[in-house]
Amino acid sequence: SPRQNRIERNLIRSCGTGGIVLAGANPQAVVVNNQIALIPGALGIDIQNGTGCLVSENTIREVVGPGAVCIRLLNTIGSKLFDNVVNRCSGNGILVDPGSNDNLFWKNVVTQAGGAAGLLVLGDRNSVEGNLLNNNTGRGLIFQPGADNNTYRQNTARGNIGAGACVGPCGP
């Protein structure tokens, strides 16, 4: 049955595999005001199969394991991510997989991510608004081919090595 979780005001540092990982049968999670730092594993905050989750006002920095992602949504629907700060992730800052739909990404800050994008969206019907996606190794924002019916407005993507934003096939 669905689980309800509240993870609030924690300092999570130097955990081998990841910072906060929520998985199972449709977890409903509130993840707020946490500091996650110096993670040698691959995940800062990872929500799998979530429904109606709230991820806000977290600071995630230096997630440096192979294939690292500072915040990842995997098969997560109807959730809201806002006012999170992501810095120096060796992979994508925020990754939204193809099964993650109908989510809101609002006023997040992602800088110095080393992956393809500060915010990489592969899912459908998501809303991406007012995010600051600067100084990333890849692009600031990518909507991959097949990511349909998403909306994006008032995002800032400057100083990214791979350029600003890209919708569809992203060339050099």
DSSP file with accessible surface (Angstrom, degrees, kcal/mol):
  #  RESIDUE AA STRUCTURE BP1 BP2  ACC     N-H-->O    O-->H-N    N-H-->O    O-->H-N    TCO  KAPPA ALPHA  PHI   PSI    X-CA   Y-CA   Z-CA
    1    1 A S              0   0  130      0, 0.0    24,-0.2     0, 0.0     0, 0.0   0.000 360.0 360.0 360.0 160.3    0.0    0.0    0.0
    2    2 A P        -     0   0   77      0, 0.0     2,-0.4     0, 0.0    24,-0.2  -0.233 360.0-144.7 -58.4 142.6    1.1    3.6   -0.4
    3    3 A R        -     0   0  127     22,-0.4    25,-3.7    23,-0.3     2,-0.5  -0.862   1.8-146.6-107.2 146.0    3.6    4.8    2.2
    4    4 A Q  E     +a   28   0A 160     -2,-0.4     2,-0.4    23,-0.2    25,-0.2  -0.950  22.1 179.2-114.0 130.1    3.7    8.3    3.5
    5    5 A N  E     -a   29   0A  50     23,-2.6    25,-1.9    -2,-0.5     2,-0.4  -0.961  18.5-167.4-130.4 146.6    7.1    9.8    4.4
    6    6 A R  E     +a   30   0A 155     -2,-0.4     2,-0.5    23,-0.2    25,-0.2  -0.965   8.2 178.4-133.3 118.0    8.3   13.1    5.8
    7    7 A I  E     +a   31   0A  38     23,-3.1    25,-2.1    -2,-0.4     2,-0.4  -0.967  19.4 163.7-121.4 111.5   12.1   13.7    5.7
    8    8 A E  E     -a   32   0A  59     -2,-0.5    25,-0.2    23,-0.2    26,-0.1  -0.987  46.9  -1.2-141.0 138.8   12.9   17.1    7.1
    9    9 A R  S    S+     0   0  190     23,-1.5     2,-0.3    -2,-0.4    25,-0.2   0.889  79.6 147.1  55.6  53.7   15.9   19.2    8.4
   10   10 A N        -     0   0   71     22,-0.2    25,-3.0    -3,-0.1     2,-0.6  -0.863  44.7-143.5-114.9 151.8   18.6   16.6    8.1
   11   11 A L  E     -g   35   0B 112     -2,-0.3     2,-0.5    23,-0.2    25,-0.2  -0.975  22.9-176.5-109.0 114.4   22.3   16.9    7.3
   12   12 A I  E     +g   36   0B  28     23,-3.4    25,-2.5    -2,-0.6     2,-0.4  -0.967  11.2 168.6-116.9 119.3   23.3   13.9    5.2
   13   13 A R  E     -g   37   0B 136     -2,-0.5    25,-0.2    23,-0.2    26,-0.1  -0.988  51.9  -2.3-140.8 137.1   26.9   13.7    4.3
   14   14 A S  S    S+     0   0   73     23,-1.8     2,-0.4    -2,-0.4    25,-0.2   0.802  71.1 165.8  58.9  35.8   29.4   11.2    2.9
   15   15 A C        -     0   0   47     22,-0.3    26,-0.8     1,-0.1    -1,-0.2  -0.717  35.9-135.0 -81.9 134.3   26.9    8.4    2.4
   16   16 A G  S    S+     0   0   54     -2,-0.4    -1,-0.1     1,-0.2     3,-0.1   0.850  92.1  20.1 -61.0 -44.8   28.3    5.7    0.2
   17   17 A T  S    S-     0   0  122      1,-0.3    25,-1.0    24,-0.2    26,-0.9   0.826 125.3 -37.3-100.2 -36.0   25.4    5.0   -2.1
   18   18 A G  E     -m   43   0C   7     23,-0.2    -1,-0.3    24,-0.2    26,-0.2  -0.971  41.6-116.4-177.8 167.9   23.1    8.0   -1.9
   19   19 A G  E    S-     0   0C  18     24,-1.9     2,-0.5     1,-0.3    26,-0.2   0.971  95.2  -0.1 -82.0 -72.8   21.6   10.7    0.2
   20   20 A I  E     +m   45   0C   9     24,-2.8    26,-2.9    -8,-0.1     2,-0.5  -0.984  66.7 179.7-124.4 121.1   17.8   10.1    0.3
   21   21 A V  E     -m   46   0C  73     -2,-0.5     2,-0.5    24,-0.2    26,-0.2  -0.983   2.1-177.2-125.7 118.3   16.3    7.2   -1.6
   22   22 A L  E     +m   47   0C  17     24,-3.1    26,-3.0    -2,-0.5     2,-0.3  -0.976  19.7 146.4-117.0 123.2   12.6    6.6   -1.6
   23   23 A A        +     0   0   34     -2,-0.5     2,-0.3    24,-0.2    26,-0.1  -0.892  17.4  78.8-145.9 172.9   11.2    3.6   -3.5
   24   24 A G  S    S-     0   0   29     -2,-0.3     2,-1.2     3,-0.1    -2,-0.0  -0.862  88.4 -10.9 123.8-156.9    8.5    1.0   -3.2
   25   25 A A  S    S-     0   0   53     -2,-0.3   -22,-0.4     1,-0.2    24,-0.1  -0.670 119.1 -45.1 -87.1  96.3    4.8    1.0   -4.1
   26   26 A N  S    S-     0   0   81     -2,-1.2   -23,-0.3    23,-0.2    -1,-0.2   0.902  71.8-158.3  51.4  59.2    3.8    4.6   -4.7
   27   27 A P        -     0   0    1      0, 0.0    24,-1.8     0, 0.0     2,-0.6  -0.422   6.7-149.4 -65.6 140.2    5.5    6.4   -1.8
   28   28 A Q  E     -a    4   0A  73    -25,-3.7   -23,-2.6    22,-0.2     2,-0.4  -0.970  29.5-179.0-107.2 115.0    4.1    9.8   -1.0
   29   29 A A  E     -a    5   0A   1     -2,-0.6    25,-2.7   -25,-0.2     2,-0.5  -0.907  32.7-161.7-126.0 145.9    6.9   11.8    0.3
   30   30 A V  E     +ab   6  54A  38    -25,-1.9   -23,-3.1    -2,-0.4     2,-0.6  -0.993  18.3 178.1-117.7 114.8    7.6   15.3    1.7
   31   31 A V  E     +ab   7  55A   0     23,-3.2    25,-2.1    -2,-0.5     2,-0.3  -0.933  17.8 158.0-121.6 101.7   11.4   16.0    1.5
   32   32 A V  E     +ab   8  56A  10    -25,-2.1   -23,-1.5    -2,-0.6   -22,-0.2  -0.963  48.4   2.0-134.9 146.1   12.1   19.5    2.8
   33   33 A N  S    S+     0   0   63     23,-1.5     2,-0.3    -2,-0.3    25,-0.2   0.818  80.3 146.3  56.2  41.4   15.0   21.6    4.2
   34   34 A N        -     0   0    1     22,-0.3    25,-2.7   -25,-0.2     2,-0.5  -0.785  40.9-145.3-104.5 152.3   17.7   18.9    4.0
   35   35 A Q  E     -gh  11  59B 112    -25,-3.0   -23,-3.4    -2,-0.3     2,-0.5  -0.984  17.3-177.4-115.3 122.1   21.4   19.4    3.3
   36   36 A I  E     +gh  12  60B   1     23,-3.2    25,-2.5    -2,-0.5     2,-0.3  -0.983  15.2 163.8-122.4 121.2   23.0   16.6    1.3
   37   37 A A  E     +gh  13  61B   4    -25,-2.5   -23,-1.8    -2,-0.5   -22,-0.3  -0.983  45.7  10.8-143.9 150.8   26.7   16.9    0.7
   38   38 A L  E     +     0   0B  47     23,-1.1   -24,-0.2    -2,-0.3    25,-0.2   0.903  66.4 174.3  54.7  52.9   29.8   15.1   -0.4
   39   39 A I  E     - h   0  63B   0     23,-1.3    25,-2.7    22,-0.4    26,-0.5  -0.800  21.3-167.5 -93.2 115.2   28.1   11.9   -1.6
   40   40 A P        +     0   0   72      0, 0.0   -24,-0.1     0, 0.0    -1,-0.1   0.608  68.6  78.1 -77.4  -8.0   30.5    9.5   -3.3
   41   41 A G  S    S-     0   0    9    -26,-0.8    24,-2.5    24,-0.2   -24,-0.2  -0.022  96.3 -98.1 -84.6-164.5   27.6    7.5   -4.6
   42   42 A A  S    S+     0   0   31    -25,-1.0    27,-2.5    22,-0.2     2,-0.4   0.550  92.2  58.2 -99.0  -8.8   25.3    8.2   -7.6
   43   43 A L  E     +mn  18  69C  26    -26,-0.9   -24,-1.9    25,-0.2    27,-0.2  -0.978  37.8 177.5-135.3 133.3   22.2    9.8   -6.0
   44   44 A G  E    S-     0   0C   0     25,-1.7   -24,-2.8    -2,-0.4     2,-0.4   0.906  90.1  -0.8 -86.2 -66.5   21.5   12.9   -3.9
   45   45 A I  E    S-mn  20  71C   0     25,-2.4    27,-2.7   -26,-0.2     2,-0.5  -0.996  74.2-177.8-124.1 126.4   17.7   12.6   -3.7
   46   46 A D  E     -mn  21  72C   0    -26,-2.9   -24,-3.1    -2,-0.4     2,-0.5  -0.984   6.1-174.6-129.3 119.5   16.1    9.7   -5.6
   47   47 A I  E     -mn  22  73C   1     25,-2.5    27,-2.8    -2,-0.5     2,-0.5  -0.973   7.0-171.4-117.6 120.3   12.3    9.2   -5.8
   48   48 A Q  E     - n   0  74C  47    -26,-3.0    27,-0.2    -2,-0.5    28,-0.1  -0.945  69.1  -8.5-115.8 128.1   11.1    6.0   -7.5
   49   49 A N  S    S+     0   0   58     25,-3.1   -23,-0.2    -2,-0.5    27,-0.2   0.767  90.5 165.5  62.5  27.9    7.4    5.3   -8.2
   50   50 A G        -     0   0    0     24,-0.5    27,-2.4   -24,-0.2     2,-0.4  -0.410  23.7-162.5 -77.6 151.9    6.3    8.4   -6.2
   51   51 A T  B    S-s   77   0D  46    -24,-1.8    27,-0.2    25,-0.2   -22,-0.1  -0.988  71.2  -7.1-134.6 123.7    2.9   10.0   -6.4
   52   52 A G  S    S+     0   0   48     25,-2.1    27,-0.2    -2,-0.4     2,-0.2   0.884  85.9 168.0  63.0  43.9    2.2   13.5   -5.2
   53   53 A C        -     0   0    5     24,-0.4    27,-2.7   -25,-0.1     2,-0.5  -0.548  27.5-148.5 -90.1 153.8    5.6   14.1   -3.7
   54   54 A L  E     +bc  30  80A  52    -25,-2.7   -23,-3.2    25,-0.2     2,-0.5  -0.989  16.2 176.5-121.9 121.8    6.9   17.5   -2.5
   55   55 A V  E     +bc  31  81A   1     25,-2.7    27,-1.8    -2,-0.5     2,-0.3  -0.953  23.6 152.0-125.1 106.0   10.7   18.1   -2.7
   56   56 A S  E     +bc  32  82A   5    -25,-2.1   -23,-1.5    -2,-0.5   -22,-0.3  -0.986  46.5   6.5-144.7 150.8   11.5   21.6   -1.6
   57   57 A E  S    S+     0   0   89     25,-1.4     2,-0.3    -2,-0.3    27,-0.2   0.779  79.1 144.4  55.1  36.9   14.2   23.9   -0.1
   58   58 A N        -     0   0    0     24,-0.2    27,-2.9   -25,-0.2     2,-0.5  -0.745  42.1-144.7 -98.6 152.1   16.9   21.2   -0.1
   59   59 A T  E     +hi  35  85B  56    -25,-2.7   -23,-3.2    -2,-0.3     2,-0.5  -0.983  20.2 178.9-117.0 120.2   20.6   21.8   -0.8
   60   60 A I  E     +hi  36  86B   0     25,-3.0    27,-2.4    -2,-0.5     2,-0.4  -0.986   8.8 164.0-123.9 123.4   22.4   19.1   -2.7
   61   61 A R  E     +hi  37  87B  77    -25,-2.5   -23,-1.1    -2,-0.5   -22,-0.4  -0.995  49.5  12.1-143.6 147.4   26.0   19.5   -3.6
   62   62 A E  E     +     0   0B  45     25,-1.9   -23,-1.3    -2,-0.4     2,-0.7   0.923  56.6 166.1  57.6  57.7   28.9   17.3   -4.7
   63   63 A V  E     +h   39   0B   0     24,-0.2    27,-2.7   -25,-0.2    28,-0.4  -0.911  11.8 165.1 -94.1 112.2   27.3   14.1   -5.6
   64   64 A V        +     0   0   81    -25,-2.7   -22,-0.2    -2,-0.7    -1,-0.1   0.323  18.4 120.9-124.7   8.2   30.2   12.6   -7.5
   65   65 A G  S >  S-     0   0    3    -24,-2.5     3,-1.6   -26,-0.5   -24,-0.2  -0.181  78.6 -69.3 -69.5 167.9   29.7    8.8   -8.0
   66   66 A P  T 3  S+     0   0  130      0, 0.0    -1,-0.2     0, 0.0    25,-0.1  -0.339 124.1   7.7 -58.0 132.1   29.6    7.2  -11.5
   67   67 A G  T 3  S-     0   0   72      1,-0.2    -2,-0.1    -3,-0.1    24,-0.1   0.786  96.2-173.6  67.2  28.2   26.5    8.3  -13.4
   68   68 A A    <   -     0   0    2     -3,-1.6    24,-0.7    -4,-0.1     2,-0.3  -0.155  17.1-177.7 -61.9 146.5   25.6   10.7  -10.6
   69   69 A V  E     -no  43  92C   9    -27,-2.5   -25,-1.7    22,-0.2     3,-0.2  -0.976  19.0-153.8-140.7 128.2   22.4   12.7  -10.4
   70   70 A C  E    S+     0   0C   0     22,-1.7   -25,-2.4    -2,-0.3     2,-0.4   0.926  88.7  12.1 -72.4 -42.7   21.7   15.2   -7.7
   71   71 A I  E    S-no  45  94C   1     22,-1.7    24,-2.6    21,-0.3     2,-0.4  -0.982  75.8-178.7-133.7 126.8   17.9   14.8   -7.9
   72   72 A R  E     -no  46  95C  61    -27,-2.7   -25,-2.5    -2,-0.4     2,-0.5  -0.984  14.3-162.3-128.5 133.6   16.2   12.0   -9.9
   73   73 A L  E     -no  47  96C   0     22,-2.6    24,-2.2    -2,-0.4     2,-0.5  -0.967  10.9-175.0-109.4 126.1   12.6   11.2  -10.5
   74   74 A L  E    S-n   48   0C  45    -27,-2.8   -25,-3.1    -2,-0.5   -24,-0.5  -0.979  73.3 -22.6-123.9 113.7   11.9    7.6  -11.7
   75   75 A N  S    S+     0   0   75     -2,-0.5     2,-0.4   -27,-0.2    25,-0.2   0.897  96.1 151.1  52.9  44.9    8.3    6.8  -12.6
   76   76 A T        -     0   0    0    -27,-0.2    25,-0.4    21,-0.1     2,-0.3  -0.918  23.5-171.6-112.2 132.7    7.1    9.7  -10.4
   77   77 A I  B     +s   51   0D  71    -27,-2.4   -25,-2.1    -2,-0.4   -24,-0.4  -0.900  56.1  10.2-127.1 151.5    3.9   11.5  -11.2
   78   78 A G  S    S+     0   0   44     23,-1.4     2,-0.2    -2,-0.3    25,-0.2   0.821  86.5 140.3  59.0  40.1    2.0   14.6   -9.9
   79   79 A S        -     0   0    5     22,-0.3    25,-2.6   -27,-0.2     2,-0.4  -0.707  43.7-138.7-115.5 164.3    4.9   15.9   -7.8
   80   80 A K  E     -cd  54 104A  76    -27,-2.7   -25,-2.7    -2,-0.2     2,-0.5  -0.984  13.3-176.4-128.0 125.5    6.3   19.3   -7.1
   81   81 A L  E     +cd  55 105A   0     23,-3.0    25,-2.7    -2,-0.4     2,-0.3  -0.982  23.0 156.3-117.4 117.4   10.0   20.2   -6.9
   82   82 A F  E     +cd  56 106A  35    -27,-1.8   -25,-1.4    -2,-0.5   -24,-0.2  -0.995  50.2   8.6-146.5 151.3   10.7   23.8   -5.9
   83   83 A D  S    S+     0   0   52     23,-1.4     2,-0.3    -2,-0.3    25,-0.2   0.766  78.2 148.2  56.3  33.2   13.3   26.1   -4.4
   84   84 A N        -     0   0    0     22,-0.2    25,-2.9   -27,-0.2     2,-0.5  -0.722  38.3-145.6 -91.7 149.3   16.0   23.4   -4.4
   85   85 A V  E     -ij  59 109B  60    -27,-2.9   -25,-3.0    -2,-0.3     2,-0.4  -0.974  16.4-176.3-117.9 122.0   19.7   24.3   -4.8
   86   86 A V  E     +ij  60 110B   1     23,-3.2    25,-2.4    -2,-0.5     2,-0.4  -0.975   7.6 173.1-121.2 129.8   21.9   21.9   -6.7
   87   87 A N  E     -ij  61 111B  29    -27,-2.4   -25,-1.9    -2,-0.4   -24,-0.2  -0.999  54.5  -3.4-144.1 135.5   25.6   22.5   -7.0
   88   88 A R        +     0   0  102     23,-1.5     2,-0.4    -2,-0.4    25,-0.2   0.882  68.9 166.1  55.3  51.4   28.7   20.6   -8.4
   89   89 A C        -     0   0    2     22,-0.4    25,-2.7   -27,-0.2    26,-0.2  -0.793  37.3-139.2 -90.4 136.0   27.0   17.3   -9.3
   90   90 A S  S    S+     0   0   55    -27,-2.7   -26,-0.1    -2,-0.4    -1,-0.1   0.723  87.6  25.9 -73.8 -14.9   29.2   15.2  -11.5
   91   91 A G  S    S-     0   0    9    -28,-0.4    24,-1.7     1,-0.3    23,-0.7  -0.197 119.5 -26.0-116.8-147.4   26.2   14.2  -13.6
   92   92 A N  E     -o   69   0C  24    -24,-0.7   -22,-1.7    22,-0.2   -21,-0.3  -0.395  49.4-139.9 -67.0 145.0   22.8   15.8  -14.4
   93   93 A G  E    S+     0   0C   0     24,-1.3   -22,-1.7     1,-0.3     2,-0.4   0.973  89.5   7.2 -69.0 -54.6   21.5   18.2  -11.7
   94   94 A I  E    S-op  71 119C   1     24,-2.1    26,-2.8    23,-0.2     2,-0.5  -0.997  72.3-167.4-130.8 128.1   17.9   17.1  -12.0
   95   95 A L  E     -op  72 120C  31    -24,-2.6   -22,-2.6    -2,-0.4     2,-0.6  -0.972   5.2-169.7-120.9 126.6   16.9   14.1  -14.1
   96   96 A V  E     -op  73 121C   0     24,-2.8    26,-2.6    -2,-0.5    27,-0.5  -0.949  20.3-145.4-115.8 107.5   13.3   13.3  -15.0
   97   97 A D    >   -     0   0   21    -24,-2.2     3,-2.1    -2,-0.6    25,-0.1  -0.135  29.4 -97.2 -73.6 169.5   12.9    9.9  -16.6
   98   98 A P  T 3  S+     0   0   85      0, 0.0    26,-0.4     0, 0.0    -1,-0.1   0.748 122.5  55.7 -60.6 -22.9   10.4    9.0  -19.4
   99   99 A G  T 3  S+     0   0   23     24,-0.1     2,-0.8   -26,-0.1   -25,-0.1   0.408  85.3  94.1 -89.5   3.4    8.0    7.5  -16.8
  100  100 A S    <   +     0   0    0     -3,-2.1     2,-0.3   -25,-0.2   -23,-0.2  -0.859  56.2 161.5-102.2 109.2    7.8   10.7  -14.7
  101  101 A N        +     0   0   26     -2,-0.8   -23,-1.4   -25,-0.4   -22,-0.3  -0.842  43.8  26.0-128.3 159.2    4.9   12.8  -15.9
  102  102 A D  S    S+     0   0   74     22,-1.7     2,-0.3    -2,-0.3    24,-0.2   0.847  80.9 142.7  61.6  39.9    2.7   15.7  -14.7
  103  103 A N        -     0   0    5     21,-0.3    24,-2.8   -25,-0.2     2,-0.5  -0.756  45.0-135.3-109.4 158.0    5.3   17.2  -12.4
  104  104 A L  E     -de  80 127A  50    -25,-2.6   -23,-3.0    -2,-0.3     2,-0.6  -0.958  13.0-171.8-115.8 127.4    6.1   20.8  -11.6
  105  105 A F  E     +de  81 128A   0     22,-3.1    24,-2.9    -2,-0.5     2,-0.4  -0.960  21.4 171.4-117.1 110.1    9.7   22.1  -11.4
  106  106 A W  E     -de  82 129A  89    -25,-2.7   -23,-1.4    -2,-0.6   -22,-0.2  -0.976  53.1 -16.5-135.3 124.2    9.6   25.6  -10.1
  107  107 A K  S    S+     0   0   91     22,-1.9     2,-0.3    -2,-0.4    24,-0.2   0.817  79.5 154.5  58.0  39.6   12.4   28.0   -9.0
  108  108 A N        -     0   0    0     21,-0.2    24,-2.8   -25,-0.2     2,-0.5  -0.674  35.2-141.9 -90.4 154.3   15.2   25.5   -8.6
  109  109 A V  E     +jk  85 132B  44    -25,-2.9   -23,-3.2    -2,-0.3     2,-0.5  -0.978  20.7 176.9-118.4 122.2   18.8   26.5   -8.9
  110  110 A V  E     +jk  86 133B   0     22,-3.0    24,-0.8    -2,-0.5     2,-0.3  -0.979   8.1 166.2-128.3 118.3   21.3   24.2  -10.7
  111  111 A T  E     +jk  87 134B  29    -25,-2.4   -23,-1.5    -2,-0.5   -22,-0.4  -0.967  57.1   8.9-131.5 148.7   24.9   25.2  -11.2
  112  112 A Q  S    S+     0   0   91     22,-0.8     2,-0.3    23,-0.7    24,-0.2   0.783  72.4 163.6  58.8  35.6   28.1   23.4  -12.2
  113  113 A A        -     0   0    1     21,-0.2    24,-3.2   -25,-0.2    25,-0.5  -0.657  29.4-152.2 -79.3 141.2   26.4   20.0  -13.1
  114  114 A G        +     0   0   32    -25,-2.7   -22,-0.2   -23,-0.7   -23,-0.2   0.413  63.2  82.7 -98.2   2.4   28.7   17.9  -15.1
  115  115 A G  S    S-     0   0   19    -24,-1.7    23,-0.6     2,-0.2   -24,-0.1   0.013 102.9 -69.5 -90.6-159.0   26.2   15.8  -17.1
  116  116 A A  S    S+     0   0   52     22,-0.2    23,-2.6     1,-0.2     2,-0.3   0.809 111.0   0.8 -64.4 -30.7   24.2   16.5  -20.3
  117  117 A A  E     - q   0 139C   0     21,-0.3   -24,-1.3     1,-0.1     3,-0.3  -0.998  54.5-126.6-156.0 156.2   22.0   19.1  -18.6
  118  118 A G  E    S+     0   0C   0     21,-1.8   -24,-2.1     1,-0.3     2,-0.4   0.917 115.3  17.7 -65.5 -43.2   21.3   21.0  -15.4
  119  119 A L  E    S-pq  94 141C   0     21,-1.7    23,-2.4    20,-0.2     2,-0.6  -0.966  76.9-172.7-132.8 113.7   17.7   19.9  -15.9
  120  120 A L  E     -pq  95 142C  13    -26,-2.8   -24,-2.8    -2,-0.4     2,-0.5  -0.943   5.0-167.9-112.5 116.0   17.1   16.9  -18.2
  121  121 A V  E     +pq  96 143C   0     21,-3.2    23,-2.3    -2,-0.6    26,-0.2  -0.929  25.1 155.5-111.7 121.7   13.4   16.1  -19.0
  122  122 A L        +     0   0   47    -26,-2.6   -25,-0.2    -2,-0.5    26,-0.2   0.445  55.2  85.7-114.4 -10.7   12.4   12.8  -20.7
  123  123 A G  S    S-     0   0    0    -27,-0.5     2,-0.3    24,-0.2     3,-0.3  -0.255  74.4-108.0 -88.7 178.5    8.8   12.6  -19.3
  124  124 A D  S    S+     0   0   40    -26,-0.4   -22,-1.7     1,-0.2   -21,-0.3  -0.728  82.3  14.3-109.7 156.5    5.6   14.1  -20.6
  125  125 A R  S    S+     0   0  114     23,-2.3     2,-0.3    -2,-0.3    25,-0.2   0.766  80.8 147.2  56.3  34.9    3.2   16.9  -19.4
  126  126 A N        -     0   0    2     -3,-0.3    25,-2.5    22,-0.2     2,-0.5  -0.667  41.8-138.5 -95.3 154.9    5.7   18.5  -17.0
  127  127 A S  E     -ef 104 151A  22    -24,-2.8   -22,-3.1    -2,-0.3     2,-0.5  -0.970  15.6-172.4-117.0 125.9    5.8   22.2  -16.2
  128  128 A V  E     +ef 105 152A   0     23,-2.6    25,-1.9    -2,-0.5     2,-0.4  -0.954  18.6 165.4-121.6 107.9    9.3   23.8  -15.9
  129  129 A E  E     -ef 106 153A  47    -24,-2.9   -22,-1.9    -2,-0.5   -21,-0.2  -0.983  51.7  -8.1-136.0 134.5    9.1   27.4  -14.7
  130  130 A G  S    S+     0   0   30     23,-1.9     2,-0.2    -2,-0.4    25,-0.2   0.715  78.1 154.1  64.6  27.3   11.4   30.0  -13.3
  131  131 A N        -     0   0    2     22,-0.3    25,-2.9   -24,-0.2     2,-0.6  -0.598  40.1-139.3 -87.9 150.1   14.5   27.8  -12.8
  132  132 A L  E     +kl 109 156B  62    -24,-2.8   -22,-3.0    -2,-0.2     2,-0.4  -0.944  26.1 171.8-109.0 114.6   18.1   29.1  -12.8
  133  133 A L  E     +k  110   0B   1     23,-3.6     2,-0.3    -2,-0.6     3,-0.3  -0.661  19.6 153.1-128.2  73.3   20.3   26.7  -14.8
  134  134 A N  E     +k  111   0B  28    -24,-0.8   -22,-0.8    -2,-0.4   -21,-0.2  -0.738  48.8  11.2-113.1 153.6   23.7   28.3  -15.2
  135  135 A N  S    S+     0   0   95     23,-2.0   -23,-0.7    -2,-0.3     2,-0.3   0.828  77.6 151.9  57.3  41.5   27.3   27.3  -15.6
  136  136 A N        -     0   0    2     -3,-0.3    25,-2.4   -24,-0.2    26,-0.4  -0.704  53.8-125.1 -98.0 155.6   26.7   23.6  -16.3
  137  137 A T  S    S+     0   0   75    -24,-3.2    25,-0.2    -2,-0.3   -23,-0.2   0.900  99.1  30.0 -67.3 -40.4   29.0   21.5  -18.4
  138  138 A G  S    S-     0   0   13    -23,-0.6    24,-1.8   -25,-0.5    25,-0.3   0.182 118.5 -47.1 -89.5-143.0   26.2   20.4  -20.7
  139  139 A R  E     -q  117   0C  36    -23,-2.6   -21,-1.8    23,-0.2    -1,-0.3  -0.471  45.1-123.7 -84.5 164.4   23.1   22.5  -21.5
  140  140 A G  E    S+     0   0C   0     24,-1.9   -21,-1.7    23,-1.0     2,-0.4   0.939  93.5   9.6 -71.6 -45.8   21.1   24.3  -18.9
  141  141 A L  E     -qr 119 165C   3     23,-1.7    25,-1.8   -23,-0.2     2,-0.4  -0.998  65.3-176.6-141.6 131.1   17.8   22.6  -19.9
  142  142 A I  E     -qr 120 166C  10    -23,-2.4   -21,-3.2    -2,-0.4     2,-0.6  -0.997  13.4-168.5-131.6 130.8   17.0   19.7  -22.3
  143  143 A F  E     -qr 121 167C   4     23,-2.6    25,-2.6    -2,-0.4   -21,-0.2  -0.972  30.7-142.3-106.6 109.9   13.7   18.2  -23.3
  144  144 A Q    >   -     0   0   64    -23,-2.3     3,-2.3    -2,-0.6    -2,-0.0  -0.309  30.1 -82.0 -71.3 155.8   14.7   15.0  -25.0
  145  145 A P  T 3  S+     0   0   79      0, 0.0    -1,-0.1     0, 0.0     3,-0.1  -0.303 121.6  33.7 -54.5 136.5   12.8   13.7  -28.2
  146  146 A G  T 3  S+     0   0   51      1,-0.2     2,-1.1    -3,-0.1   -24,-0.1   0.231  83.1 118.5  95.8 -13.6    9.7   11.9  -27.0
  147  147 A A    <   -     0   0   16     -3,-2.3     3,-0.3   -26,-0.2     2,-0.3  -0.752  52.9-173.6 -84.6  99.0    9.2   14.2  -24.1
  148  148 A D        +     0   0   88     -2,-1.1   -23,-2.3     1,-0.2   -22,-0.2  -0.668  44.7  10.7-105.8 153.8    5.8   15.6  -25.2
  149  149 A N  S    S+     0   0  130     -2,-0.3     2,-0.2   -25,-0.2    -1,-0.2   0.758  79.9 147.8  59.1  30.7    3.4   18.2  -24.0
  150  150 A N        -     0   0   28     -3,-0.3     2,-0.4   -25,-0.2   -23,-0.2  -0.637  34.8-147.9 -87.2 153.6    5.8   19.9  -21.6
  151  151 A T  E     +f  127   0A  59    -25,-2.5   -23,-2.6    -2,-0.2     2,-0.3  -0.942  15.6 179.7-119.9 146.6    5.7   23.6  -20.9
  152  152 A Y  E     +f  128   0A 118     -2,-0.4     2,-0.3   -25,-0.2   -23,-0.2  -0.990   7.7 160.2-145.8 137.7    8.6   25.8  -20.0
  153  153 A R  E     +f  129   0A 122    -25,-1.9   -23,-1.9    -2,-0.3   -22,-0.3  -0.986  56.6   9.9-156.1 149.3    8.7   29.5  -19.3
  154  154 A Q  S    S+     0   0  168     -2,-0.3     2,-0.3   -25,-0.2   -25,-0.1   0.758  77.1 147.7  54.5  34.5   10.9   32.1  -17.6
  155  155 A N        -     0   0   36    -25,-0.2     2,-0.5   -27,-0.1   -23,-0.2  -0.698  38.9-142.7 -90.6 153.0   13.9   29.8  -17.1
  156  156 A T  B     +l  132   0B  45    -25,-2.9   -23,-3.6    -2,-0.3     2,-0.4  -0.976  22.5 171.5-118.4 126.4   17.4   31.2  -17.2
  157  157 A A        +     0   0   28     -2,-0.5     2,-0.3   -25,-0.2   -23,-0.2  -0.838  18.4 151.7-136.3  96.7   20.2   29.2  -18.7
  158  158 A R        +     0   0  175     -2,-0.4   -23,-2.0     1,-0.1   -22,-0.2  -0.932  54.1  18.6-129.0 150.1   23.4   31.1  -19.1
  159  159 A G  S    S+     0   0   55     -2,-0.3     2,-0.3     1,-0.2    -1,-0.1   0.643  76.7 148.8  71.2  16.2   27.1   30.3  -19.2
  160  160 A N    >   -     0   0   14    -25,-0.2     3,-1.5     1,-0.1    -1,-0.2  -0.658  48.8-138.7 -82.9 137.1   26.5   26.6  -19.9
  161  161 A I  T 3  S+     0   0  138    -25,-2.4   -23,-0.2    -2,-0.3   -22,-0.2   0.901 105.8  47.7 -63.4 -38.1   29.3   25.0  -22.0
  162  162 A G  T 3  S-     0   0   27    -24,-1.8    -1,-0.3   -26,-0.4   -23,-0.2   0.282 121.9-107.0 -85.1   9.6   26.7   23.1  -24.1
  163  163 A A    <   -     0   0   50     -3,-1.5   -23,-1.0   -25,-0.3    -1,-0.3  -0.338  43.1 -62.2  91.6-169.9   24.6   26.3  -24.6
  164  164 A G  S    S-     0   0   23      1,-0.2   -24,-1.9   -25,-0.2   -23,-1.7   0.961  92.5 -15.0 -79.4 -89.9   21.3   27.3  -23.0
  165  165 A A  E     -r  141   0C  54    -25,-0.2     2,-0.3   -26,-0.2    -1,-0.2  -0.833  50.7-166.7-123.4 159.5   18.2   25.1  -23.8
  166  166 A a  E     -r  142   0C  16    -25,-1.8   -23,-2.6    -2,-0.3     2,-0.5  -0.987   5.1-169.2-148.7 133.2   17.3   22.4  -26.3
  167  167 A V  E     -r  143   0C  84     -2,-0.3   -23,-0.2   -25,-0.2   -25,-0.0  -0.993  67.0  -7.8-123.0 124.1   14.0   20.9  -27.3
  168  168 A G  S    S+     0   0   14    -25,-2.6     2,-0.2    -2,-0.5   -25,-0.1  -0.555 124.1   9.9  90.3-158.3   14.2   17.8  -29.4
  169  169 A P  S    S-     0   0  117      0, 0.0     2,-0.7     0, 0.0    -2,-0.2  -0.386  75.3-148.9 -60.0 122.3   17.3   16.4  -31.0
  170  170 A a        -     0   0   45     -2,-0.2    -2,-0.1    -4,-0.1    -4,-0.1  -0.857  14.5-169.1-101.8 112.1   20.2   18.4  -29.5
  171  171 A G              0   0   46     -2,-0.7    -1,-0.0     1,-0.2     0, 0.0  -0.119 360.0 360.0 -83.9-172.3   23.2   18.9  -31.7
  172  172 A P              0   0  175      0, 0.0    -1,-0.2     0, 0.0   -10,-0.0  -0.254 360.0 360.0 -66.6 360.0   26.6   20.3  -30.7
